[in-house]
Amino acid sequence: MHHDPEITYLNVQQVAERLGVSAASIWRWKRDGDFPRAVKLGGRTTRWKLADVEAWEASRQFTFARGLLVPPGLSLSAA
């Protein structure tokens, strides 16, 4: 498989840090189909394209509270 040198790839830890969640959350979102498709670069090497993660971020409305990502549909405000 040919990989474009102009594409930036992120590992699971980099994605998790970017979004302020755990690596386990990224794997769960991937498994549940709620996250961009990962790219297998060979063997056990899995990466995400930065552009795909950025597009995913832009397509959602995030609320940040105490440095944590709150998914759409979940409110932290008291009723």
PDB file of N, CA, C and O in Angstrom:
ATOM      1  N   MET A   1       0.843  -1.166   0.000  1.00  0.00           N
ATOM      2  CA  MET A   1       0.000   0.000   0.000  1.00  0.00           C
ATOM      3  C   MET A   1       0.893   1.235   0.000  1.00  0.00           C
ATOM      4  O   MET A   1       1.857   1.300   0.763  1.00  0.00           O
ATOM      5  N   HIS A   2       0.587   2.203  -0.837  1.00  0.00           N
ATOM      6  CA  HIS A   2       1.342   3.446  -0.932  1.00  0.00           C
ATOM      7  C   HIS A   2       0.781   4.458   0.059  1.00  0.00           C
ATOM      8  O   HIS A   2      -0.433   4.649   0.128  1.00  0.00           O
ATOM      9  N   HIS A   3       1.649   5.106   0.825  1.00  0.00           N
ATOM     10  CA  HIS A   3       1.217   6.122   1.779  1.00  0.00           C
ATOM     11  C   HIS A   3       1.779   7.469   1.366  1.00  0.00           C
ATOM     12  O   HIS A   3       2.985   7.616   1.166  1.00  0.00           O
ATOM     13  N   ASP A   4       0.909   8.440   1.240  1.00  0.00           N
ATOM     14  CA  ASP A   4       1.271   9.790   0.842  1.00  0.00           C
ATOM     15  C   ASP A   4       2.081  10.453   1.959  1.00  0.00           C
ATOM     16  O   ASP A   4       1.603  10.537   3.090  1.00  0.00           O
ATOM     17  N   PRO A   5       3.291  10.923   1.667  1.00  0.00           N
ATOM     18  CA  PRO A   5       4.109  11.560   2.711  1.00  0.00           C
ATOM     19  C   PRO A   5       3.526  12.887   3.203  1.00  0.00           C
ATOM     20  O   PRO A   5       3.956  13.405   4.233  1.00  0.00           O
ATOM     21  N   GLU A   6       2.558  13.437   2.478  1.00  0.00           N
ATOM     22  CA  GLU A   6       1.926  14.692   2.874  1.00  0.00           C
ATOM     23  C   GLU A   6       0.834  14.483   3.919  1.00  0.00           C
ATOM     24  O   GLU A   6       0.356  15.452   4.508  1.00  0.00           O
ATOM     25  N   ILE A   7       0.434  13.240   4.159  1.00  0.00           N
ATOM     26  CA  ILE A   7      -0.626  12.935   5.123  1.00  0.00           C
ATOM     27  C   ILE A   7       0.001  12.743   6.499  1.00  0.00           C
ATOM     28  O   ILE A   7       0.990  12.026   6.652  1.00  0.00           O
ATOM     29  N   THR A   8      -0.591  13.396   7.494  1.00  0.00           N
ATOM     30  CA  THR A   8      -0.137  13.220   8.871  1.00  0.00           C
ATOM     31  C   THR A   8      -0.988  12.145   9.527  1.00  0.00           C
ATOM     32  O   THR A   8      -2.217  12.200   9.494  1.00  0.00           O
ATOM     33  N   TYR A   9      -0.317  11.167  10.123  1.00  0.00           N
ATOM     34  CA  TYR A   9      -0.992  10.080  10.813  1.00  0.00           C
ATOM     35  C   TYR A   9      -0.791  10.230  12.319  1.00  0.00           C
ATOM     36  O   TYR A   9       0.285  10.622  12.770  1.00  0.00           O
ATOM     37  N   LEU A  10      -1.822   9.918  13.089  1.00  0.00           N
ATOM     38  CA  LEU A  10      -1.765   9.966  14.547  1.00  0.00           C
ATOM     39  C   LEU A  10      -1.978   8.575  15.122  1.00  0.00           C
ATOM     40  O   LEU A  10      -2.796   7.807  14.616  1.00  0.00           O
ATOM     41  N   ASN A  11      -1.240   8.250  16.184  1.00  0.00           N
ATOM     42  CA  ASN A  11      -1.492   6.981  16.862  1.00  0.00           C
ATOM     43  C   ASN A  11      -2.618   7.185  17.875  1.00  0.00           C
ATOM     44  O   ASN A  11      -3.075   8.309  18.081  1.00  0.00           O
ATOM     45  N   VAL A  12      -3.054   6.117  18.493  1.00  0.00           N
ATOM     46  CA  VAL A  12      -4.218   6.187  19.379  1.00  0.00           C
ATOM     47  C   VAL A  12      -3.968   7.135  20.541  1.00  0.00           C
ATOM     48  O   VAL A  12      -4.878   7.857  20.950  1.00  0.00           O
ATOM     49  N   GLN A  13      -2.758   7.149  21.079  1.00  0.00           N
ATOM     50  CA  GLN A  13      -2.467   8.029  22.205  1.00  0.00           C
ATOM     51  C   GLN A  13      -2.525   9.500  21.789  1.00  0.00           C
ATOM     52  O   GLN A  13      -3.019  10.342  22.539  1.00  0.00           O
ATOM     53  N   GLN A  14      -2.025   9.800  20.609  1.00  0.00           N
ATOM     54  CA  GLN A  14      -2.075  11.175  20.110  1.00  0.00           C
ATOM     55  C   GLN A  14      -3.518  11.626  19.879  1.00  0.00           C
ATOM     56  O   GLN A  14      -3.872  12.765  20.187  1.00  0.00           O
ATOM     57  N   VAL A  15      -4.342  10.739  19.342  1.00  0.00           N
ATOM     58  CA  VAL A  15      -5.753  11.065  19.119  1.00  0.00           C
ATOM     59  C   VAL A  15      -6.444  11.290  20.461  1.00  0.00           C
ATOM     60  O   VAL A  15      -7.187  12.256  20.631  1.00  0.00           O
ATOM     61  N   ALA A  16      -6.193  10.395  21.405  1.00  0.00           N
ATOM     62  CA  ALA A  16      -6.814  10.501  22.728  1.00  0.00           C
ATOM     63  C   ALA A  16      -6.414  11.810  23.411  1.00  0.00           C
ATOM     64  O   ALA A  16      -7.262  12.497  23.979  1.00  0.00           O
ATOM     65  N   GLU A  17      -5.141  12.151  23.358  1.00  0.00           N
ATOM     66  CA  GLU A  17      -4.680  13.391  23.975  1.00  0.00           C
ATOM     67  C   GLU A  17      -5.315  14.604  23.298  1.00  0.00           C
ATOM     68  O   GLU A  17      -5.698  15.565  23.965  1.00  0.00           O
ATOM     69  N   ARG A  18      -5.421  14.554  21.993  1.00  0.00           N
ATOM     70  CA  ARG A  18      -6.022  15.660  21.239  1.00  0.00           C
ATOM     71  C   ARG A  18      -7.460  15.902  21.684  1.00  0.00           C
ATOM     72  O   ARG A  18      -7.897  17.047  21.795  1.00  0.00           O
ATOM     73  N   LEU A  19      -8.200  14.811  21.941  1.00  0.00           N
ATOM     74  CA  LEU A  19      -9.611  14.912  22.288  1.00  0.00           C
ATOM     75  C   LEU A  19      -9.867  14.943  23.794  1.00  0.00           C
ATOM     76  O   LEU A  19     -11.002  15.149  24.226  1.00  0.00           O
ATOM     77  N   GLY A  20      -8.822  14.740  24.594  1.00  0.00           N
ATOM     78  CA  GLY A  20      -8.989  14.768  26.040  1.00  0.00           C
ATOM     79  C   GLY A  20      -9.730  13.573  26.599  1.00  0.00           C
ATOM     80  O   GLY A  20     -10.440  13.682  27.599  1.00  0.00           O
ATOM     81  N   VAL A  21      -9.562  12.422  25.946  1.00  0.00           N
ATOM     82  CA  VAL A  21     -10.210  11.191  26.396  1.00  0.00           C
ATOM     83  C   VAL A  21      -9.151  10.094  26.515  1.00  0.00           C
ATOM     84  O   VAL A  21      -7.984  10.316  26.191  1.00  0.00           O
ATOM     85  N   SER A  22      -9.549   8.935  26.972  1.00  0.00           N
ATOM     86  CA  SER A  22      -8.618   7.817  27.091  1.00  0.00           C
ATOM     87  C   SER A  22      -8.466   7.092  25.751  1.00  0.00           C
ATOM     88  O   SER A  22      -9.317   7.196  24.868  1.00  0.00           O
ATOM     89  N   ALA A  23      -7.370   6.361  25.628  1.00  0.00           N
ATOM     90  CA  ALA A  23      -7.169   5.529  24.436  1.00  0.00           C
ATOM     91  C   ALA A  23      -8.290   4.492  24.337  1.00  0.00           C
ATOM     92  O   ALA A  23      -8.720   4.140  23.238  1.00  0.00           O
ATOM     93  N   ALA A  24      -8.757   4.007  25.483  1.00  0.00           N
ATOM     94  CA  ALA A  24      -9.852   3.027  25.486  1.00  0.00           C
ATOM     95  C   ALA A  24     -11.114   3.614  24.853  1.00  0.00           C
ATOM     96  O   ALA A  24     -11.854   2.906  24.170  1.00  0.00           O
ATOM     97  N   SER A  25     -11.360   4.906  25.079  1.00  0.00           N
ATOM     98  CA  SER A  25     -12.526   5.553  24.468  1.00  0.00           C
ATOM     99  C   SER A  25     -12.398   5.568  22.956  1.00  0.00           C
ATOM    100  O   SER A  25     -13.371   5.314  22.247  1.00  0.00           O
ATOM    101  N   ILE A  26     -11.197   5.866  22.452  1.00  0.00           N
ATOM    102  CA  ILE A  26     -10.981   5.886  21.005  1.00  0.00           C
ATOM    103  C   ILE A  26     -11.233   4.498  20.423  1.00  0.00           C
ATOM    104  O   ILE A  26     -11.914   4.370  19.406  1.00  0.00           O
ATOM    105  N   TRP A  27     -10.694   3.464  21.054  1.00  0.00           N
ATOM    106  CA  TRP A  27     -10.902   2.092  20.555  1.00  0.00           C
ATOM    107  C   TRP A  27     -12.384   1.721  20.602  1.00  0.00           C
ATOM    108  O   TRP A  27     -12.890   1.066  19.691  1.00  0.00           O
ATOM    109  N   ARG A  28     -13.081   2.141  21.664  1.00  0.00           N
ATOM    110  CA  ARG A  28     -14.514   1.838  21.783  1.00  0.00           C
ATOM    111  C   ARG A  28     -15.298   2.554  20.681  1.00  0.00           C
ATOM    112  O   ARG A  28     -16.156   1.950  20.037  1.00  0.00           O
ATOM    113  N   TRP A  29     -15.005   3.843  20.461  1.00  0.00           N
ATOM    114  CA  TRP A  29     -15.685   4.592  19.408  1.00  0.00           C
ATOM    115  C   TRP A  29     -15.434   3.947  18.049  1.00  0.00           C
ATOM    116  O   TRP A  29     -16.342   3.839  17.224  1.00  0.00           O
ATOM    117  N   LYS A  30     -14.199   3.523  17.827  1.00  0.00           N
ATOM    118  CA  LYS A  30     -13.852   2.855  16.557  1.00  0.00           C
ATOM    119  C   LYS A  30     -14.671   1.574  16.412  1.00  0.00           C
ATOM    120  O   LYS A  30     -15.283   1.329  15.372  1.00  0.00           O
ATOM    121  N   ARG A  31     -14.675   0.768  17.463  1.00  0.00           N
ATOM    122  CA  ARG A  31     -15.410  -0.511  17.443  1.00  0.00           C
ATOM    123  C   ARG A  31     -16.901  -0.289  17.208  1.00  0.00           C
ATOM    124  O   ARG A  31     -17.540  -1.063  16.494  1.00  0.00           O
ATOM    125  N   ASP A  32     -17.459   0.769  17.809  1.00  0.00           N
ATOM    126  CA  ASP A  32     -18.885   1.061  17.693  1.00  0.00           C
ATOM    127  C   ASP A  32     -19.243   1.794  16.403  1.00  0.00           C
ATOM    128  O   ASP A  32     -20.419   2.037  16.134  1.00  0.00           O
ATOM    129  N   GLY A  33     -18.235   2.146  15.602  1.00  0.00           N
ATOM    130  CA  GLY A  33     -18.494   2.843  14.349  1.00  0.00           C
ATOM    131  C   GLY A  33     -18.767   4.328  14.519  1.00  0.00           C
ATOM    132  O   GLY A  33     -19.318   4.969  13.625  1.00  0.00           O
ATOM    133  N   ASP A  34     -18.379   4.880  15.677  1.00  0.00           N
ATOM    134  CA  ASP A  34     -18.633   6.283  15.978  1.00  0.00           C
ATOM    135  C   ASP A  34     -17.420   7.178  15.751  1.00  0.00           C
ATOM    136  O   ASP A  34     -17.387   8.310  16.235  1.00  0.00           O
ATOM    137  N   PHE A  35     -16.436   6.691  15.030  1.00  0.00           N
ATOM    138  CA  PHE A  35     -15.193   7.432  14.853  1.00  0.00           C
ATOM    139  C   PHE A  35     -14.669   7.155  13.451  1.00  0.00           C
ATOM    140  O   PHE A  35     -15.026   6.146  12.844  1.00  0.00           O
ATOM    141  N   PRO A  36     -13.828   8.039  12.933  1.00  0.00           N
ATOM    142  CA  PRO A  36     -13.298   7.810  11.583  1.00  0.00           C
ATOM    143  C   PRO A  36     -12.581   6.467  11.466  1.00  0.00           C
ATOM    144  O   PRO A  36     -12.047   5.934  12.438  1.00  0.00           O
ATOM    145  N   ARG A  37     -12.588   5.951  10.267  1.00  0.00           N
ATOM    146  CA  ARG A  37     -11.936   4.678   9.979  1.00  0.00           C
ATOM    147  C   ARG A  37     -10.426   4.804  10.208  1.00  0.00           C
ATOM    148  O   ARG A  37      -9.796   5.765   9.765  1.00  0.00           O
ATOM    149  N   ALA A  38      -9.876   3.843  10.887  1.00  0.00           N
ATOM    150  CA  ALA A  38      -8.432   3.803  11.119  1.00  0.00           C
ATOM    151  C   ALA A  38      -7.737   3.226   9.892  1.00  0.00           C
ATOM    152  O   ALA A  38      -8.351   2.539   9.076  1.00  0.00           O
ATOM    153  N   VAL A  39      -6.458   3.517   9.781  1.00  0.00           N
ATOM    154  CA  VAL A  39      -5.644   3.025   8.671  1.00  0.00           C
ATOM    155  C   VAL A  39      -4.631   2.032   9.227  1.00  0.00           C
ATOM    156  O   VAL A  39      -3.885   2.356  10.151  1.00  0.00           O
ATOM    157  N   LYS A  40      -4.603   0.835   8.672  1.00  0.00           N
ATOM    158  CA  LYS A  40      -3.597  -0.156   9.057  1.00  0.00           C
ATOM    159  C   LYS A  40      -2.358   0.097   8.210  1.00  0.00           C
ATOM    160  O   LYS A  40      -2.407  -0.012   6.985  1.00  0.00           O
ATOM    161  N   LEU A  41      -1.251   0.434   8.857  1.00  0.00           N
ATOM    162  CA  LEU A  41      -0.012   0.704   8.134  1.00  0.00           C
ATOM    163  C   LEU A  41       0.871  -0.526   8.047  1.00  0.00           C
ATOM    164  O   LEU A  41       1.960  -0.477   7.474  1.00  0.00           O
ATOM    165  N   GLY A  42       0.412  -1.611   8.605  1.00  0.00           N
ATOM    166  CA  GLY A  42       1.160  -2.859   8.549  1.00  0.00           C
ATOM    167  C   GLY A  42       1.252  -3.486   9.922  1.00  0.00           C
ATOM    168  O   GLY A  42       1.352  -2.783  10.928  1.00  0.00           O
ATOM    169  N   GLY A  43       1.218  -4.799   9.968  1.00  0.00           N
ATOM    170  CA  GLY A  43       1.317  -5.499  11.241  1.00  0.00           C
ATOM    171  C   GLY A  43       0.265  -5.029  12.216  1.00  0.00           C
ATOM    172  O   GLY A  43      -0.929  -5.040  11.918  1.00  0.00           O
ATOM    173  N   ARG A  44       0.718  -4.613  13.386  1.00  0.00           N
ATOM    174  CA  ARG A  44      -0.193  -4.125  14.423  1.00  0.00           C
ATOM    175  C   ARG A  44      -0.200  -2.603  14.497  1.00  0.00           C
ATOM    176  O   ARG A  44      -0.597  -2.035  15.514  1.00  0.00           O
ATOM    177  N   THR A  45       0.231  -1.946  13.443  1.00  0.00           N
ATOM    178  CA  THR A  45       0.312  -0.488  13.422  1.00  0.00           C
ATOM    179  C   THR A  45      -0.975   0.106  12.864  1.00  0.00           C
ATOM    180  O   THR A  45      -1.280  -0.025  11.679  1.00  0.00           O
ATOM    181  N   THR A  46      -1.723   0.764  13.749  1.00  0.00           N
ATOM    182  CA  THR A  46      -2.981   1.407  13.381  1.00  0.00           C
ATOM    183  C   THR A  46      -2.837   2.895  13.617  1.00  0.00           C
ATOM    184  O   THR A  46      -2.351   3.324  14.664  1.00  0.00           O
ATOM    185  N   ARG A  47      -3.257   3.671  12.653  1.00  0.00           N
ATOM    186  CA  ARG A  47      -3.173   5.127  12.758  1.00  0.00           C
ATOM    187  C   ARG A  47      -4.458   5.747  12.211  1.00  0.00           C
ATOM    188  O   ARG A  47      -5.226   5.106  11.494  1.00  0.00           O
ATOM    189  N   TRP A  48      -4.664   7.004  12.571  1.00  0.00           N
ATOM    190  CA  TRP A  48      -5.763   7.791  12.033  1.00  0.00           C
ATOM    191  C   TRP A  48      -5.180   8.967  11.280  1.00  0.00           C
ATOM    192  O   TRP A  48      -4.185   9.557  11.701  1.00  0.00           O
ATOM    193  N   LYS A  49      -5.806   9.305  10.160  1.00  0.00           N
ATOM    194  CA  LYS A  49      -5.383  10.477   9.411  1.00  0.00           C
ATOM    195  C   LYS A  49      -5.820  11.710  10.188  1.00  0.00           C
ATOM    196  O   LYS A  49      -6.971  11.815  10.611  1.00  0.00           O
ATOM    197  N   LEU A  50      -4.884  12.646  10.371  1.00  0.00           N
ATOM    198  CA  LEU A  50      -5.193  13.881  11.070  1.00  0.00           C
ATOM    199  C   LEU A  50      -6.383  14.579  10.427  1.00  0.00           C
ATOM    200  O   LEU A  50      -7.261  15.073  11.134  1.00  0.00           O
ATOM    201  N   ALA A  51      -6.426  14.629   9.109  1.00  0.00           N
ATOM    202  CA  ALA A  51      -7.528  15.299   8.412  1.00  0.00           C
ATOM    203  C   ALA A  51      -8.874  14.646   8.739  1.00  0.00           C
ATOM    204  O   ALA A  51      -9.879  15.347   8.862  1.00  0.00           O
ATOM    205  N   ASP A  52      -8.910  13.325   8.881  1.00  0.00           N
ATOM    206  CA  ASP A  52     -10.154  12.631   9.228  1.00  0.00           C
ATOM    207  C   ASP A  52     -10.594  12.979  10.653  1.00  0.00           C
ATOM    208  O   ASP A  52     -11.781  13.180  10.910  1.00  0.00           O
ATOM    209  N   VAL A  53      -9.632  13.047  11.574  1.00  0.00           N
ATOM    210  CA  VAL A  53      -9.944  13.395  12.962  1.00  0.00           C
ATOM    211  C   VAL A  53     -10.436  14.842  13.028  1.00  0.00           C
ATOM    212  O   VAL A  53     -11.395  15.137  13.740  1.00  0.00           O
ATOM    213  N   GLU A  54      -9.787  15.740  12.294  1.00  0.00           N
ATOM    214  CA  GLU A  54     -10.204  17.137  12.264  1.00  0.00           C
ATOM    215  C   GLU A  54     -11.618  17.282  11.702  1.00  0.00           C
ATOM    216  O   GLU A  54     -12.416  18.062  12.222  1.00  0.00           O
ATOM    217  N   ALA A  55     -11.926  16.542  10.654  1.00  0.00           N
ATOM    218  CA  ALA A  55     -13.269  16.592  10.066  1.00  0.00           C
ATOM    219  C   ALA A  55     -14.301  16.054  11.050  1.00  0.00           C
ATOM    220  O   ALA A  55     -15.402  16.595  11.158  1.00  0.00           O
ATOM    221  N   TRP A  56     -13.947  14.997  11.761  1.00  0.00           N
ATOM    222  CA  TRP A  56     -14.845  14.423  12.763  1.00  0.00           C
ATOM    223  C   TRP A  56     -15.112  15.442  13.866  1.00  0.00           C
ATOM    224  O   TRP A  56     -16.253  15.620  14.291  1.00  0.00           O
ATOM    225  N   GLU A  57     -14.054  16.109  14.326  1.00  0.00           N
ATOM    226  CA  GLU A  57     -14.198  17.143  15.355  1.00  0.00           C
ATOM    227  C   GLU A  57     -15.130  18.260  14.873  1.00  0.00           C
ATOM    228  O   GLU A  57     -16.019  18.700  15.601  1.00  0.00           O
ATOM    229  N   ALA A  58     -14.911  18.704  13.648  1.00  0.00           N
ATOM    230  CA  ALA A  58     -15.683  19.815  13.094  1.00  0.00           C
ATOM    231  C   ALA A  58     -17.155  19.446  12.915  1.00  0.00           C
ATOM    232  O   ALA A  58     -18.021  20.320  12.944  1.00  0.00           O
ATOM    233  N   SER A  59     -17.441  18.166  12.731  1.00  0.00           N
ATOM    234  CA  SER A  59     -18.817  17.737  12.484  1.00  0.00           C
ATOM    235  C   SER A  59     -19.627  17.597  13.771  1.00  0.00           C
ATOM    236  O   SER A  59     -20.831  17.348  13.728  1.00  0.00           O
ATOM    237  N   ARG A  60     -18.974  17.754  14.893  1.00  0.00           N
ATOM    238  CA  ARG A  60     -19.645  17.616  16.177  1.00  0.00           C
ATOM    239  C   ARG A  60     -19.574  18.911  16.958  1.00  0.00           C
ATOM    240  O   ARG A  60     -18.671  19.726  16.769  1.00  0.00           O
ATOM    241  N   GLN A  61     -20.522  19.081  17.817  1.00  0.00           N
ATOM    242  CA  GLN A  61     -20.481  20.222  18.726  1.00  0.00           C
ATOM    243  C   GLN A  61     -20.023  19.689  20.071  1.00  0.00           C
ATOM    244  O   GLN A  61     -20.712  18.896  20.713  1.00  0.00           O
ATOM    245  N   PHE A  62     -18.864  20.133  20.476  1.00  0.00           N
ATOM    246  CA  PHE A  62     -18.294  19.650  21.725  1.00  0.00           C
ATOM    247  C   PHE A  62     -18.486  20.663  22.836  1.00  0.00           C
ATOM    248  O   PHE A  62     -18.452  21.873  22.613  1.00  0.00           O
ATOM    249  N   THR A  63     -18.683  20.158  24.008  1.00  0.00           N
ATOM    250  CA  THR A  63     -18.688  20.974  25.205  1.00  0.00           C
ATOM    251  C   THR A  63     -17.518  20.497  26.046  1.00  0.00           C
ATOM    252  O   THR A  63     -17.404  19.308  26.345  1.00  0.00           O
ATOM    253  N   PHE A  64     -16.661  21.410  26.420  1.00  0.00           N
ATOM    254  CA  PHE A  64     -15.519  21.046  27.240  1.00  0.00           C
ATOM    255  C   PHE A  64     -15.754  21.534  28.665  1.00  0.00           C
ATOM    256  O   PHE A  64     -16.038  22.710  28.891  1.00  0.00           O
ATOM    257  N   ALA A  65     -15.633  20.633  29.605  1.00  0.00           N
ATOM    258  CA  ALA A  65     -15.798  20.972  31.009  1.00  0.00           C
ATOM    259  C   ALA A  65     -14.709  20.264  31.802  1.00  0.00           C
ATOM    260  O   ALA A  65     -14.559  19.045  31.724  1.00  0.00           O
ATOM    261  N   ARG A  66     -13.972  21.026  32.545  1.00  0.00           N
ATOM    262  CA  ARG A  66     -12.880  20.451  33.339  1.00  0.00           C
ATOM    263  C   ARG A  66     -11.911  19.672  32.469  1.00  0.00           C
ATOM    264  O   ARG A  66     -11.336  18.682  32.920  1.00  0.00           O
ATOM    265  N   GLY A  67     -11.722  20.098  31.240  1.00  0.00           N
ATOM    266  CA  GLY A  67     -10.779  19.430  30.353  1.00  0.00           C
ATOM    267  C   GLY A  67     -11.278  18.123  29.774  1.00  0.00           C
ATOM    268  O   GLY A  67     -10.511  17.407  29.130  1.00  0.00           O
ATOM    269  N   LEU A  68     -12.548  17.792  29.987  1.00  0.00           N
ATOM    270  CA  LEU A  68     -13.089  16.525  29.498  1.00  0.00           C
ATOM    271  C   LEU A  68     -14.019  16.766  28.318  1.00  0.00           C
ATOM    272  O   LEU A  68     -14.706  17.785  28.246  1.00  0.00           O
ATOM    273  N   LEU A  69     -14.028  15.831  27.416  1.00  0.00           N
ATOM    274  CA  LEU A  69     -14.904  15.882  26.254  1.00  0.00           C
ATOM    275  C   LEU A  69     -16.282  15.360  26.655  1.00  0.00           C
ATOM    276  O   LEU A  69     -16.404  14.264  27.203  1.00  0.00           O
ATOM    277  N   VAL A  70     -17.298  16.138  26.382  1.00  0.00           N
ATOM    278  CA  VAL A  70     -18.670  15.708  26.656  1.00  0.00           C
ATOM    279  C   VAL A  70     -19.347  15.477  25.319  1.00  0.00           C
ATOM    280  O   VAL A  70     -19.535  16.427  24.559  1.00  0.00           O
ATOM    281  N   PRO A  71     -19.722  14.234  25.010  1.00  0.00           N
ATOM    282  CA  PRO A  71     -20.323  13.929  23.715  1.00  0.00           C
ATOM    283  C   PRO A  71     -21.631  14.677  23.491  1.00  0.00           C
ATOM    284  O   PRO A  71     -22.302  15.073  24.444  1.00  0.00           O
ATOM    285  N   PRO A  72     -21.989  14.867  22.216  1.00  0.00           N
ATOM    286  CA  PRO A  72     -23.259  15.526  21.899  1.00  0.00           C
ATOM    287  C   PRO A  72     -24.419  14.773  22.557  1.00  0.00           C
ATOM    288  O   PRO A  72     -24.398  13.546  22.654  1.00  0.00           O
ATOM    289  N   GLY A  73     -25.425  15.518  23.006  1.00  0.00           N
ATOM    290  CA  GLY A  73     -26.588  14.905  23.611  1.00  0.00           C
ATOM    291  C   GLY A  73     -26.486  14.730  25.113  1.00  0.00           C
ATOM    292  O   GLY A  73     -27.486  14.431  25.766  1.00  0.00           O
ATOM    293  N   LEU A  74     -25.288  14.912  25.681  1.00  0.00           N
ATOM    294  CA  LEU A  74     -25.100  14.777  27.117  1.00  0.00           C
ATOM    295  C   LEU A  74     -24.841  16.168  27.679  1.00  0.00           C
ATOM    296  O   LEU A  74     -23.951  16.877  27.210  1.00  0.00           O
ATOM    297  N   SER A  75     -25.604  16.548  28.664  1.00  0.00           N
ATOM    298  CA  SER A  75     -25.479  17.878  29.259  1.00  0.00           C
ATOM    299  C   SER A  75     -24.903  17.776  30.655  1.00  0.00           C
ATOM    300  O   SER A  75     -25.238  16.865  31.412  1.00  0.00           O
ATOM    301  N   LEU A  76     -24.041  18.708  30.991  1.00  0.00           N
ATOM    302  CA  LEU A  76     -23.491  18.761  32.342  1.00  0.00           C
ATOM    303  C   LEU A  76     -24.247  19.746  33.218  1.00  0.00           C
ATOM    304  O   LEU A  76     -24.018  19.801  34.427  1.00  0.00           O
ATOM    305  N   SER A  77     -25.142  20.523  32.628  1.00  0.00           N
ATOM    306  CA  SER A  77     -25.865  21.531  33.402  1.00  0.00           C
ATOM    307  C   SER A  77     -26.950  20.879  34.241  1.00  0.00           C
ATOM    308  O   SER A  77     -27.533  19.865  33.857  1.00  0.00           O
ATOM    309  N   ALA A  78     -27.205  21.474  35.379  1.00  0.00           N
ATOM    310  CA  ALA A  78     -28.254  20.953  36.265  1.00  0.00           C
ATOM    311  C   ALA A  78     -29.621  21.317  35.686  1.00  0.00           C
ATOM    312  O   ALA A  78     -29.809  22.398  35.128  1.00  0.00           O
ATOM    313  N   ALA A  79     -30.555  20.405  35.831  1.00  0.00           N
ATOM    314  CA  ALA A  79     -31.906  20.639  35.279  1.00  0.00           C
ATOM    315  C   ALA A  79     -32.706  21.521  36.202  1.00  0.00           C
ATOM    316  O   ALA A  79     -33.862  21.830  35.913  1.00  0.00           O
TER     317      ALA A  79
END
